[in-house]
Amino acid sequence: MNILLLCNKSPYPPSEGGPMAMNSIITGLIGKGHKVKVMAFNSDKYSVNPDGIPPKYKEDTRIEFVDIVLKVNPIDAFKNLFTGESYHVQRFVSEEFSSRLVEVLKEEEFDIVQLEMVYMAPYIDIIRKHSRAEIVLRAHNLEHQIWERIAKKTRFFAKRWYINHLARTLKSYELNVIKKVDGIAAITNRDASFFRRVTSKPVIDVPFGVDIDMFKYDNKVKKIPDFYHIGSMNWMPNEEAVKWLLDNVWDKVVEREPEAKLYLAGRNMPQWLVKTDKHNVFVVGEVEDSHKFVSEHDVAVVPLLSGGGMRIKIIESMALGKTVISTMVGAEGIQYKEFENIIIADNADQMIEAMCRIMQDRDNAERIGANARRLIENVYDNDKIINRLVIFYHELLSNKEITTLN
């Protein structure tokens, strides 16, 4: 098959959740012998240097970029209040991208055009006009639910009202997009269930998969286990989660376990965090090799209060044999068994208790880490996931042929 992927950001380097999810599909399809073409935005929010992308990756993906500015414009945001349209989505509308997309669709014929996230849906009409390809929406999250959750936790009335407005317009847009695509590939079973309730279109859950051979397994825990969090801090739920952890949990953990240490990694660290004077909190910032960073530490802490989709960093940590302590929101979409391959802590008291207990019980940390690795091997092997996705593509194409004949 010949597959065109439209991405809201570069899939390379795969250094944070969205790009990692895109890249696992792209490399998986190429590995199965399919022809792939990638068009991606290169934005001020997630900027990459195209010259830094390996030549082999460029050759295999035929990747090309269109520059775009995604910084929120207060005037545009205000005007948007009166349009009923989603401001989140409107920021991704680009004449340059549209023009280049038309050229690409005229240059070659594609079997599938996959939209990586709902933000690429403004280009559906262009695809329909210039291509006979089946259009698949790969939903990384239920985007409107993320903002609904953020709104619920926002205290300032005016800000809460505005975030609710964003959530409503985004939900309306998402539901409309569902009607316009041919199939939906959700990243979690939970999200897939939502889509099946609101549409009769074909839906499959395609979780983030890993090439298990790329993850050096070592569940050994240091004599005094340490904690880590890794995630891009320009994603609001991550910043909210770390702030909650430091404000409500960390001091009490240190009171009980004075040798406890917490390492925070990720791009775009806010100044308030860089300047933190919390005891034994180390702000590492962006790391070149996330596997190396995770391997150097012991227990992942994922204190998400909002957000959606699948926490890819949890999958990575599990693949490396690490114990994960997470809220239920953080672990959504992962087929875990509590206390067997993950620890769930859904409020401050539970989080404090879980972190202190794991410091006192290295054997349990190693047991949970080993079970976590086993879960990834059995459920999140990318080779198996890509096979399922390819079957889904073929079914869409077969249904199209039947419809055409009728």
N, C-alpha and C positions, 0 to 999 in steps of 0.2 A: 504493500500500500504506500501511497504518497500522502504524508500528513503535514499540514501546516499548523503550527502552534503560535497563537498570538498571546504575548506575555506582557503583563503590566509592569514588569521589571525584568532585569537580566537574570536568566537561570544560572549564569556563571559570573563570579564564583558562587558555589552553593554554600554560602556562609551563614544563612539564616533561613527560617522556616519556609517562606514562599519559594525562594530560589531552589532550596533543597528538594521541595516537593515537585517542582517543575523539572528539575534536572534528573530526578530518578525516573520519571516517565520518558524524558527525551533519550537518555542513554540506554534505558531499557528497550525502547522501540528500535533504536539503531542496532543494539545488540542482537535483536531478533531479525535483522535484515531489512527492516522497513526504511523507506526514504523519508527524511525529515527536513523541514524548513522552519526556522524560528525567526519571528519578527518580535522585537521587544522595545519597550520604552527605556530610555536612559534619562533619569530624572534627577533633579536637585535633591530629592528625598532619598533616592537609592542610586548613587552614581557609580559607574564602572568605567574603567579605561579599556576600550576595545582592543588596544594594542597589547594589553596584558593577558588576553585570552589565548590559550595555547593554539597554535596553528592547526593541530589535528582536530580539536574541538570545533574550530571555525569551519574546517573542511566538512566534517561530518554533519554539522547542524545548519550550515549555510546561514549562520546567524547575521542579522543586520539590525541596526538601531535607529530609532528616531528620538531626538532630544525633546524633552518636554519639561515645563516648570509646573510643579505640583504644589508649591508653597501656597497656603491659603491666602486669598486676596479678600480683605475685609469688605470691600465694596461689592465684589461679585457675590460673596457669601450673603450679604444683606439683600441684594437684588433677588437672589435665589429664593428668599422667603416668600416671594410673591408669584413664583412660577409653578410651584407644585412639583418641580423636577428634583432629582437627587443631585445635590452639589458634589457629593463624593464622586459620582459617575461623570458629571459634566467636566470635571477637571481633566479627564482622560480623552476628551474629544480634541482631535488634532487634524487639521487639514493636510499637513505634511504626511502623517501616518496614513490617512485615507487615500491620498494620491499614490503613495508607494504601494499600498495594499492592492489597489486596482491594477497597477502594473504587474505585480507578482501574480495575481489571479489570471491575468491575460497571458503571461509568459508560460505558465504550465498548469496542468490539470491536477487537482487534488481530490483524493477520495474522502478525506476527513479534514475539517478545519476545527481545531480545538481552541476554545476560549479559556485561557487560564485566569479564572476569577470573573465575576460579573462585571468588573470595570472595563472589560474588553467588549461588552455587548453592544455598545454604540455602533460597532462595525458590522453587525448582522445584516443590515439592509444592503450594504456594499457587497458582502459575500454572496447573498442571494442573487443579486443582479449580475454578478460576473463569474459565478461558479455553480457547478452542480453538486458540489461536495455536501456531505452530511455535516451538520454543525453540532458539536458537542460542547456543552458547558461543563468545565471542570470546576466544581464548587469547592474551594478550599475551606470555606466557612459558610454559615448562614449569616451574611454580613449584618443584616438588620438586627439580629439577636445580640450581636456584640454590643451595638449601640444602645439597645434597650437595657442591657445589663449595666452599662456604664451610666445611663441616665438614672437608674434606680439608686445608684450609690452616690449620685451628685447632690450635694446639699443646697448649693446656691440656686435659688428658684429660676432666675433668668437663664442660667447656663443649662439647668435641667430641662427647661422648656425647649431650648434650642436643640439640645441633643435628642430629645424626643421627636422633634420635627425632622431631624436628620434620619432618625430610625424609621419614621413613618414613610417618608418619601423613598427611602432605600428599600423598604419592604414592598411598597407598591411597584417599584421598578423591578425588583427581583421576581415578583410574581408575574409581571408582564413578560420578562425575558424567557421564563419557563415556557410560555406559549409559543415562542418564536424559534426555539432550538429543536433539534431532532432527538437529542438524548442528553442525559445528565449523568456525569460521573462525580459522585460526591466522595469526599475524602473520609467520611465516617459513616457507619451504619445508622447512627442517630440522625444525621443530616439526610441520608438517603430515605429514611422513613418519613421525614417531613415532606420531601419532594413527592414521594408516592401518594401521600394524602392529598396533595393539591394538583396533581397532574396524572394523566394516563400515559404520558410519554415514557419511553424506556428509561429506567434508572438503574445504575449500578453503584455499589460502594467500592472505591478504589483507594485504599489507604496508602499512606506513605510507606514505601518499601525500601529495604536496604540490601546492598550486596554484602551479605554476611561475611564474606572472606576479607572485606576491607576493614573489618572491625576486630582489632586484636583484643581477644577476651582475657581479662584479668580481674577476678572478683576479690582479690586480696585487699584487705583494709588495713590502714596504718594502725599502729598501737593506739594512737589518739585520733579517731576518725575526724575528718574535717568536712565542711559543707560547701556547696557551690551552687550558683545560679548562672545560667548562660542564656542570653536572649537579647535581641535588638531592643534598645530602650527608646527608640522613636515610635514604637508601637505602644499606645496608651495603656493597654492592660498589663504589659510587662512593668512599666514604671509604677503603675498603681500597686502591683503585687509586691515589688521590692520595697516600696515605701511602707506598705502595710506590715511587711515582715520586720522592718527595722523599727517601726513605731510601736508595734504591739507584741512582738515575739522575742526579738534578739536579746534585749537587756535581761529578760527573765531567764533565757537559756544560759547566758553568761553568769548570772547569779548562782545558778545551780552547777554549771560546768565552766569554771573560769578559763579553762584551756581551749574552749570551743573557738573555732575559726571559720569565717565565712568569706569566700572568694566570689566576686561579682565580675562576670565577663559579658561583653557585648558591645556593639557599636553605639555611638551617639549617647554616651553617658551624660545625663543632665548635670549641671554645675552643682546643684544641691547635693547630689550623690557623690560627686568627685570630692567635695569638701567635707564629707561626713567625718565626724570624730568618734563614731561608734567604736567601742573596744573590739579589737581583733576582726574588724571588717576591712577587707582589702579590695579596693576597686581596681581591677586589672584592665578594664576597657576592652577594646576590640582585640581579638586573638587571631593570628594567622591560621592556626590549626586547631579546630575545635576538638578533634579527637585527642590530640595531645593534651589539651587543657583538661578535658574530662578524665583522661587516664591518670593524670597527676593528683586527682582528688577522689573523694570517697562517696559522698552522699549528695545527690541532687535534691534541691529544694525548689518546688514549683508552687508558689502560693497564690496562683491566679484567682481573682475574684470575678473577673469578667473575661470575655473572649469567647472563642468558639472553634470549631474544627478540631484538628488533632495537633497536639503539642509534639512537634517533630523532635525537639530536643529531648523529650522523654524517651522516644523510640531510640535515639542515638545513645543515650545514657544506658538504657537497658541492654542494647546490643553490645556495649562495652562491659557489661556485667556489674553495673552500679545499682545500688539501692536508690529508689526514688521516693521522696516524701512529697505528696501533692494534695491539693484540694480536689474535690470532686470535679469542679469546673476544669481544672488543669488536666485531669486524667480523662476527660470526656473523649469518647471515640476510640479508646484503647480497650482491648478485650482483656482486662486485668482481673486478677482474683486478689482481693484485699488480704494483706498479711502473707500471701504466698509469693507474689512477685512485685508488690508495691505496698506502700503504707499511705493510707488516706487520712488526712488531718484537715478537718473542715472549719475549724475556728482557731482562735489564738491559743486557747488552753490545750487543745488537741495537738496543735503544731509544736508547742513548747514541750509537751510530754513526749511526743514522738522523737523529736530531735535529741532530747536528753537520754531517752532510753536507748536509742541506737548508738550513742556514744559509749554507753555502758555495756553493750552487747555486740561485740565485733562478729561473733559467730553468726548471729542472726542477720547482720548486715551482709555477710558473705553468702549466707543461704538465700536471702531474698535476691541478691545480685545474680546468683547462679540461675535461679528460677526465671528471673527477668530475661536473661540471655536465651534461655530455652523457649520462652514465649516468642521472642523475635524470630528465632530459627523456624518455629512451627507456623507462625501466622503472618509475619511481615517480610518474608523472603521476596525480594523484588522480582525475581524470575517468575515466580508463581503469579504474582499480581499482574505483571505485564501480559502473561498468557490470558488471564481473565479479561483484561481490557481489550486485547486484540479480538477475542471472541465476540465481545460486545460490539466492536466496530463492524465486524463481519455481519452480525445480526442486523445492525442498522442498514448496512448496504443491501442485504438480502431483502429486508422489508421495503426498501426503496424500489428495488427491481420488481417486486410483486405489485406494489402500488402503481408503478408505471405501466405494467402489463394490463392491469385492471382498467 
